[in-house]
Amino acid sequence: MRILLAGLFFAIYAGTLAASQDDDFMAMRQAFQAGDALRMAIFSQRLRGHVLEPYVSYYQLRPQLENTTVSTQTIEEFFNRYPDSPLSDRLKAEWLKTLGKAQEWESFAKGYPDLMNKDTELICYSFQQRLAANDSSAFTEARPLWFNARDLPESCTPLFDAMVTAEALTEEDIWARLRLALEAGNVGVAKRINEYLPENQALDERKLASAAENPLRYLERHRHEIKTRGDREIALFAVLRLVRSSPDQAYAYWPRINKQFSEAEHSYFLLQLADQAARRLNPSALNWFMEAASTTAPVPLSDAQLGWKTRAALRAGDWDLVLETIEAMSTPEQQAGVWRYWKARALKARGKTTEANVILAPLSAEHNFYGQLAEEDLGVTIGAPAESYKPTKKEIAAIERLPGIKRALALYRLNLRTEATREWVWAIRDLDDRRLLAAAEVARRNGIYDRAINTAEKTVQDHDFSLRFLAPHRDALRNIVKQQELDEAWVYGLIRQESRFISDARSSAGAMGLMQLMPGTAKWVSKRMGVRKYRPALVTEVNTNLTLGTYYLKHVLTLSGNQPLLASAAYNAGPGRIFQWRDEKQPLEGAIFAETIPFNETRDYVKKVMSNSMYYAKSFGHQLTSLKNRLGIVASRSGVEKLSQEEVAP
């Protein structure tokens, strides 16, 4: 009896101590954020031996980097003490940036090679260091950095200055990057690039601002004044802004100014026009691609442009052009699953079944949307995945003992998800398949479902699909799904993609909970359902979120003609858009509709939701239907009625 009481007392004491130390850790973290060194010193004493002690040391060291009061030896001692923590790499990166700013190149050169995560700021410092050491090869290696439409860190400016001075960047290179920035609408970046041009050739920045503000008015005022290279680039920028708002209007306007441009510039305009038209599902896109190619100085297409040309060809049912365009892509791009699949389909359409099957066979072994479609083209409907490997108790215990896993679990317990995920990703980065599955099981047991899924997905040969496709909250969801008459496998496929089953997940846009409901949508649904005493805080409660989310999902499914493919797109991008994305005149194969969704995020989302639903159907023992049947045929616009505003939820 005494032993039992002693054990109970120890358990209570240990729990109280852990809770107290957790409170101390959060207080120290707040002191770090507030820059309160005195409070940090007090809490650091209390947190000796705590599982998150590396963070305690980091919080104390990090402020010292700002004024370079920390010694190299102190930094290296931290690295040696906590080599298994991402904090070591993070602190090293911050320390190297301090050295780079101070141009302490000898110390920088010693520390940089071992850094794991090298961002653009550090890469530019590294090139600066190499130039200081008279390494002329740095110029050649740094060139790809220049051709970027985005604003780059200040550490890149001295590098680019040196490259221009040494003529490692030519005047044509400057124009090329300037055009990239203007294509992306980054006027501020364009102005900074403009400073590298000779004064007599540079863009007139007042005209550039005018073109950005009102492109059509600018063109009307200045269309007879397009004389220099700078004038032409600003006019092209203006007309490309017209392209983004209305490709047809831009094409109609172009003949008024096109005689003032070279054939290469004419081809460039037509190519940009065709690309934007394809992204808008404009039926004129293919004609404009052909017109761009027929000029006397055609501009080469990028992989991204070839991708959209291929999608336009898919919608047009032109399989010869699909094949031709895919084969024009770079070799790495052609190896992507998406283009291997559609190349095989194009070969089949031309009667080259044997050649198509050579592509489909290895693709069918991949566990994704295109792998499933490839299986079906070979005559199999979601064949049995490799036999699951179940980690042993010993393997699971070994993972639980890893310091990085212990820290990650402690951080998740404190709801510090960003830091926790960094620790988790760092801890599993070098694990083999079996240890990855053991780690995934540890995550599942601790209710960290997103890590369980993401970790299990990393395996190459040994798999466990029950971890890849977890089904938490099934008792609660089964009845709700039954009430709404929804396919349980599809609902799970959607939730897995929305939140990875994180019940309190919040997106940057404000979506909340398992089914990632936007506040306006949740309020609209609760009103339709007659929910009394509704308040936004309820949205992350599991049952409430599932109830509201499945009601809305049923709503968009009904609006979509009971097609899960369209409803998935509507759930992500809004019901009003699915009408716009249909073909004007002819029905589309569901896979082609999915492939040509204009929004990158929604296109990826829909394919993953539909793929997920196949795995869940198999896991739940549902009657299997092919993925192609699930995708269905999407009717043309002429075959359906446009939704009224009242039918579209906020």
BABA-791455 format. One record per residue (C-alpha): x, y, z; residue in three letters. Coordinates in steps of 0.05 Angstrom, whole numbers, padded with zeros to 5 digits, always signed. Layout:
% residues N
XYZALA ...
***
This chain:
% residues 650
+00000+00000+00000MET +00057+00047+00018ARG +00090+00032-00049ILE +00026+00048-00086LEU +00018+00113-00048LEU +00090+00132-00060ALA +00082+00118-00134GLY +00019+00159-00137LEU +00053+00216-00100PHE +00112+00214-00148PHE +00066+00215-00209ALA +00028+00275-00182ILE +00093+00311-00164TYR +00124+00296-00233ALA +00062+00321-00268GLY +00060+00384-00225THR +00134+00397-00237LEU +00126+00387-00313ALA +00067+00435-00314ALA +00106+00486-00273SER +00166+00481-00320GLN +00121+00488-00380ASP +00094+00552-00350ASP +00166+00575-00338ASP +00184+00559-00410PHE +00127+00599-00438MET +00145+00657-00392ALA +00217+00655-00416MET +00194+00654-00488ARG +00153+00716-00475GLN +00213+00749-00442ALA +00255+00732-00504PHE +00203+00763-00550GLN +00201+00825-00505ALA +00278+00829-00503GLY +00278+00823-00427ASP +00347+00793-00411ALA +00338+00796-00336LEU +00274+00755-00336ARG +00306+00706-00385MET +00364+00696-00337ALA +00316+00681-00280ILE +00275+00629-00318PHE +00337+00597-00349SER +00358+00574-00279GLN +00291+00540-00268ARG +00292+00505-00335LEU +00358+00468-00328ARG +00349+00397-00352GLY +00282+00412-00385HIS +00269+00377-00451VAL +00267+00445-00485LEU +00333+00469-00455GLU +00363+00481-00525PRO +00310+00536-00534TYR +00329+00566-00468VAL +00402+00572-00491SER +00380+00598-00559TYR +00336+00652-00528TYR +00396+00676-00489GLN +00445+00674-00546LEU +00403+00702-00602ARG +00401+00775-00578PRO +00477+00776-00573GLN +00483+00767-00648LEU +00453+00836-00661GLU +00514+00873-00633ASN +00565+00818-00646THR +00580+00811-00571THR +00578+00735-00575VAL +00644+00700-00590SER +00655+00648-00644THR +00673+00598-00589GLN +00606+00608-00554THR +00568+00597-00619ILE +00607+00534-00634GLU +00595+00508-00564GLU +00520+00514-00577PHE +00528+00475-00642PHE +00567+00420-00607ASN +00519+00416-00549ARG +00455+00411-00592TYR +00476+00381-00659PRO +00409+00345-00666ASP +00366+00408-00662SER +00344+00452-00720PRO +00362+00510-00673LEU +00435+00497-00686SER +00426+00507-00761ASP +00381+00566-00748ARG +00430+00600-00701LEU +00487+00586-00749LYS +00448+00618-00806ALA +00434+00680-00764GLU +00507+00683-00742TRP +00532+00677-00813LEU +00487+00735-00834LYS +00518+00776-00779THR +00587+00757-00805LEU +00566+00772-00877GLY +00541+00842-00859LYS +00607+00855-00824ALA +00646+00824-00882GLN +00684+00778-00835GLU +00696+00731-00893TRP +00746+00684-00860GLU +00698+00663-00805SER +00641+00662-00855PHE +00678+00615-00902ALA +00691+00566-00844LYS +00619+00562-00821GLY +00580+00566-00887TYR +00595+00497-00919PRO +00563+00458-00861ASP +00499+00499-00860LEU +00438+00457-00881MET +00386+00510-00898ASN +00416+00565-00942LYS +00369+00621-00961ASP +00381+00672-01016THR +00410+00723-00968GLU +00464+00675-00946LEU +00477+00650-01017ILE +00491+00721-01039CYS +00538+00731-00979TYR +00573+00667-01000SER +00585+00694-01070PHE +00610+00759-01040GLN +00659+00720-00997GLN +00684+00682-01058ARG +00693+00746-01098LEU +00733+00775-01039ALA +00777+00713-01045ALA +00786+00727-01120ASN +00744+00667-01141ASP +00722+00689-01210SER +00679+00627-01220SER +00629+00659-01172ALA +00606+00704-01228PHE +00584+00645-01272THR +00550+00608-01215GLU +00514+00670-01191ALA +00482+00686-01258ARG +00418+00645-01247PRO +00403+00688-01185LEU +00398+00750-01228TRP +00341+00725-01272PHE +00288+00733-01219ASN +00224+00774-01219ALA +00223+00781-01143ARG +00258+00831-01099ASP +00321+00800-01071LEU +00357+00811-01005PRO +00405+00870-00997GLU +00463+00821-00993SER +00453+00809-01068CYS +00462+00882-01088THR +00539+00885-01079PRO +00543+00819-01117LEU +00503+00845-01176PHE +00541+00911-01175ASP +00606+00872-01181ALA +00578+00829-01237MET +00555+00890-01277VAL +00622+00925-01267THR +00659+00862-01289ALA +00611+00855-01348GLU +00590+00786-01323ALA +00520+00814-01332LEU +00508+00845-01400THR +00460+00901-01419GLU +00415+00848-01451GLU +00415+00810-01384ASP +00390+00874-01350ILE +00334+00882-01401TRP +00316+00808-01392ALA +00307+00814-01317ARG +00271+00880-01324LEU +00220+00846-01369ARG +00212+00789-01319LEU +00196+00839-01264ALA +00146+00876-01308LEU +00113+00811-01329GLU +00102+00796-01256ALA +00076+00867-01243GLY +00133+00882-01195ASN +00142+00955-01213VAL +00185+00970-01152GLY +00234+00914-01171VAL +00235+00940-01243ALA +00255+01009-01219LYS +00314+00981-01181ARG +00337+00940-01241ILE +00328+01002-01284ASN +00384+01035-01246GLU +00434+00988-01279TYR +00418+01015-01349LEU +00454+01074-01380PRO +00416+01139-01366GLU +00401+01150-01439ASN +00369+01081-01446GLN +00334+01073-01379ALA +00258+01072-01371LEU +00222+01137-01357ASP +00195+01121-01288GLU +00139+01171-01292ARG +00114+01137-01355LYS +00122+01069-01321LEU +00078+01092-01263ALA +00027+01120-01312SER +00025+01054-01350ALA +00016+01015-01286ALA -00041+01060-01262GLU -00083+01060-01327ASN -00052+01020-01384PRO -00104+01036-01437LEU -00101+01111-01424ARG -00025+01109-01425TYR -00025+01073-01492LEU -00074+01123-01522GLU -00032+01182-01499ARG +00036+01154-01520HIS +00024+01105-01577ARG +00057+01152-01626HIS +00118+01162-01581GLU +00145+01091-01579ILE +00216+01103-01604LYS +00268+01076-01555THR +00277+01007-01524ARG +00252+01036-01459GLY +00189+01063-01493ASP +00175+00995-01524ARG +00184+00959-01458GLU +00136+01006-01422ILE +00085+00999-01479ALA +00092+00923-01475LEU +00082+00927-01400PHE +00019+00968-01411ALA -00010+00922-01464VAL +00006+00861-01421LEU -00034+00891-01364ARG -00091+00896-01414LEU -00079+00822-01430VAL -00089+00803-01357ARG -00155+00840-01353SER -00182+00823-01423SER -00142+00782-01474PRO -00192+00796-01529ASP -00188+00872-01517GLN -00112+00870-01517ALA -00111+00830-01582TYR -00159+00880-01614ALA -00115+00939-01592TYR -00048+00909-01613TRP -00053+00927-01688PRO -00055+01001-01669ARG +00017+00998-01643ILE +00049+00934-01669ASN +00087+00966-01727LYS +00132+01000-01676GLN +00157+00933-01650PHE +00206+00881-01676SER +00184+00812-01697GLU +00213+00782-01633ALA +00174+00832-01592GLU +00111+00817-01633HIS +00121+00743-01619SER +00133+00758-01545TYR +00066+00796-01541PHE +00028+00740-01576LEU +00060+00687-01531LEU +00042+00725-01467GLN -00028+00735-01496LEU -00036+00660-01511ALA -00009+00640-01443ASP -00057+00685-01405GLN -00115+00664-01450ALA -00100+00590-01436ALA -00099+00605-01361ARG -00168+00637-01370ARG -00194+00579-01412LEU -00204+00627-01470ASN -00218+00585-01533PRO -00174+00632-01575SER -00111+00610-01537ALA -00088+00557-01586LEU -00096+00603-01645ASN -00053+00655-01610TRP +00000+00603-01593PHE +00002+00585-01667MET +00005+00658-01688GLU +00064+00670-01640ALA +00101+00610-01669ALA +00089+00633-01741SER +00126+00699-01733THR +00195+00706-01766THR +00229+00710-01697ALA +00188+00664-01651PRO +00204+00669-01576VAL +00217+00601-01543PRO +00163+00577-01494LEU +00180+00565-01421SER +00159+00499-01388ASP +00102+00536-01354ALA +00077+00563-01420GLN +00083+00495-01453LEU +00042+00467-01395GLY -00015+00515-01408TRP -00011+00502-01483LYS -00018+00428-01468THR -00078+00441-01424ARG -00110+00483-01479ALA -00097+00425-01528ALA -00129+00376-01478LEU -00193+00418-01475ARG -00194+00421-01551ALA -00184+00346-01557GLY -00122+00356-01601ASP -00080+00296-01580TRP -00028+00307-01634ASP -00014+00376-01605LEU -00014+00349-01534VAL +00042+00301-01553LEU +00081+00353-01592GLU +00078+00403-01536THR +00098+00355-01481ILE +00157+00332-01522GLU +00179+00405-01529ALA +00186+00411-01453MET +00253+00405-01417SER +00273+00334-01398THR +00262+00345-01323PRO +00192+00374-01336GLU +00173+00316-01380GLN +00189+00269-01322GLN +00134+00298-01279ALA +00076+00250-01268GLY +00026+00297-01299VAL +00061+00300-01366TRP +00080+00226-01368ARG +00007+00209-01359TYR -00019+00256-01413TRP +00036+00236-01460LYS +00014+00163-01452ALA -00058+00183-01465ARG -00037+00221-01528ALA +00002+00160-01552LEU -00059+00116-01541LYS -00102+00165-01579ALA -00054+00157-01638ARG -00060+00081-01633GLY +00009+00072-01602LYS -00015+00029-01544THR +00050-00008-01532THR +00090+00057-01526GLU +00036+00085-01480ALA +00039+00024-01435ASN +00114+00031-01428VAL +00100+00098-01394ILE +00038+00076-01356LEU +00068+00014-01324ALA +00120+00048-01279PRO +00073+00107-01267LEU +00019+00059-01241SER +00065+00041-01183ALA +00062+00112-01157GLU +00011+00125-01102HIS -00022+00188-01128ASN -00075+00215-01176PHE -00036+00199-01239TYR -00014+00131-01213GLY -00087+00113-01202GLN -00107+00137-01271LEU -00049+00098-01301ALA -00072+00035-01265GLU -00141+00042-01293GLU -00114+00053-01363ASP -00078-00013-01354LEU -00142-00047-01331GLY -00136-00044-01255VAL -00179-00004-01206THR -00137+00016-01146ILE -00097-00048-01139GLY -00076-00069-01070ALA -00018-00027-01044PRO +00044-00060-01017ALA +00033-00100-00954GLU +00034-00055-00894SER +00094-00055-00848TYR +00076-00048-00775LYS +00133-00022-00731PRO +00150-00062-00669THR +00145-00037-00598LYS +00220-00034-00596LYS +00223+00010-00659GLU +00169+00056-00632ILE +00204+00062-00564ALA +00270+00079-00600ALA +00235+00136-00637ILE +00204+00162-00573GLU +00274+00167-00542ARG +00301+00212-00596LEU +00314+00281-00567PRO +00285+00316-00628GLY +00220+00276-00623ILE +00216+00291-00548LYS +00224+00365-00562ARG +00173+00363-00618ALA +00121+00329-00573LEU +00134+00379-00518ALA +00125+00438-00566LEU +00061+00408-00594TYR +00036+00400-00522ARG +00049+00475-00513LEU +00012+00489-00579ASN +00075+00519-00609LEU +00061+00484-00675ARG +00111+00522-00719THR +00170+00505-00674GLU +00144+00435-00662ALA +00138+00420-00737THR +00209+00445-00749ARG +00235+00398-00695GLU +00195+00340-00723TRP +00218+00351-00795VAL +00290+00357-00772TRP +00286+00294-00728ALA +00259+00249-00784ILE +00300+00277-00842ARG +00348+00218-00846ASP +00303+00161-00823LEU +00293+00099-00865ASP +00224+00073-00883ASP +00213+00030-00821ARG +00236+00085-00773ARG +00192+00134-00811LEU +00132+00089-00799LEU +00150+00083-00726ALA +00153+00159-00722ALA +00086+00164-00757ALA +00056+00116-00706GLU +00084+00159-00649VAL +00051+00220-00680ALA -00015+00183-00688ARG -00014+00160-00615ARG -00004+00232-00594ASN -00060+00258-00637GLY -00013+00296-00684ILE -00048+00271-00746TYR -00015+00317-00796ASP +00054+00293-00777ARG +00031+00220-00778ALA +00005+00228-00849ILE +00063+00269-00876ASN +00114+00223-00844THR +00081+00160-00870ALA +00078+00190-00940GLU +00154+00195-00942LYS +00166+00120-00946THR +00193+00092-01010VAL +00188+00016-01005GLN +00156-00002-00938ASP +00087+00030-00930HIS +00028+00033-00882ASP -00032+00063-00917PHE -00072+00062-00852SER -00024+00117-00828LEU -00025+00154-00894ARG -00100+00155-00893PHE -00120+00163-00821LEU -00194+00167-00804ALA -00201+00200-00736PRO -00270+00223-00710HIS -00303+00168-00750ARG -00357+00153-00698ASP -00377+00226-00697ALA -00373+00235-00773LEU -00408+00171-00793ARG -00477+00195-00768ASN -00467+00266-00795ILE -00448+00240-00864VAL -00508+00193-00863LYS -00555+00250-00847GLN -00529+00290-00906GLN -00527+00229-00952GLU -00455+00240-00970LEU -00401+00191-00991ASP -00359+00180-00928GLU -00296+00165-00968ALA -00302+00230-01006TRP -00314+00271-00943VAL -00253+00240-00910TYR -00212+00253-00973GLY -00232+00326-00970LEU -00219+00335-00896ILE -00151+00302-00903ARG -00133+00354-00956GLN -00164+00412-00919GLU -00134+00405-00849SER -00098+00338-00842ARG -00147+00329-00784PHE -00120+00386-00742ILE -00184+00406-00706SER -00161+00477-00690ASP -00127+00490-00756ALA -00131+00562-00781ARG -00109+00584-00851SER -00078+00651-00868SER -00144+00669-00902ALA -00182+00656-00837GLY -00212+00586-00851ALA -00222+00546-00788MET -00227+00475-00763GLY -00226+00406-00793LEU -00265+00427-00855MET -00232+00496-00859GLN -00296+00538-00859LEU -00290+00612-00873MET -00325+00654-00819PRO -00377+00681-00868GLY -00393+00612-00895THR -00399+00583-00824ALA -00447+00639-00805LYS -00488+00630-00868TRP -00494+00555-00857VAL -00511+00562-00783SER -00567+00609-00802LYS -00593+00561-00855ARG -00591+00504-00805MET -00624+00544-00750GLY -00566+00538-00701VAL -00584+00575-00638ARG -00533+00618-00601LYS -00482+00611-00656TYR -00414+00644-00644ARG -00350+00640-00685PRO -00312+00605-00629ALA -00356+00543-00640LEU -00328+00532-00710VAL -00265+00496-00685THR -00306+00449-00641GLU -00303+00381-00676VAL -00377+00363-00680ASN -00399+00434-00697THR -00346+00440-00752ASN -00365+00373-00782LEU -00439+00389-00779THR -00432+00457-00812LEU -00379+00434-00861GLY -00418+00373-00886THR -00481+00415-00894TYR -00443+00464-00938TYR -00410+00407-00976LEU -00479+00377-00990LYS -00501+00446-01013HIS -00445+00453-01064VAL -00454+00381-01085LEU -00527+00395-01102THR -00508+00458-01139LEU -00456+00417-01178SER -00506+00367-01204GLY -00484+00315-01152ASN -00414+00310-01182GLN -00360+00304-01128PRO -00306+00331-01175LEU -00344+00396-01186LEU -00365+00400-01113ALA -00292+00393-01091SER -00273+00450-01136ALA -00332+00491-01111ALA -00315+00477-01039TYR -00244+00504-01049ASN -00256+00561-01099ALA -00330+00578-01093GLY -00391+00550-01128PRO -00395+00608-01178GLY -00330+00589-01212ARG -00348+00518-01233ILE -00395+00546-01286PHE -00340+00590-01314GLN -00292+00531-01317TRP -00337+00487-01360ARG -00325+00485-01435ASP -00369+00532-01475GLU -00398+00480-01521LYS -00375+00409-01507GLN -00373+00362-01447PRO -00304+00347-01418LEU -00275+00284-01389GLU -00270+00295-01313GLY -00194+00285-01313ALA -00186+00338-01367ILE -00231+00386-01329PHE -00189+00375-01266ALA -00125+00384-01305GLU -00147+00451-01334THR -00174+00485-01271ILE -00142+00555-01276PRO -00124+00562-01202PHE -00061+00524-01185ASN -00083+00512-01113GLU -00152+00488-01133THR -00125+00443-01188ARG -00078+00409-01140ASP -00131+00406-01086TYR -00184+00373-01129VAL -00138+00319-01155LYS -00115+00302-01085LYS -00185+00300-01056VAL -00209+00253-01111MET -00148+00210-01104SER -00155+00207-01028ASN -00228+00185-01035SER -00205+00123-01073MET -00159+00101-01017TYR -00211+00115-00963TYR -00264+00076-01001ALA -00217+00016-01003LYS -00199+00025-00930SER -00272+00029-00908PHE -00291-00032-00949GLY -00338+00008-00994HIS -00358-00017-01062GLN -00302+00006-01107LEU -00313+00048-01169THR -00259+00073-01214SER -00228+00141-01206LEU -00250+00158-01276LYS -00322+00143-01257ASN -00315+00186-01195ARG -00289+00243-01239LEU -00346+00233-01288GLY -00361+00276-01348ILE -00369+00351-01339VAL -00426+00381-01380ALA -00415+00444-01422SER -00440+00512-01402ARG -00496+00506-01452SER -00519+00443-01417GLY -00529+00473-01348VAL -00560+00535-01317GLU -00516+00589-01287LYS -00523+00594-01212LEU -00561+00652-01183SER -00528+00697-01132GLN -00575+00671-01078GLU -00551+00600-01089GLU -00478+00618-01078VAL -00457+00621-01005ALA -00408+00673-00982PRO 
***
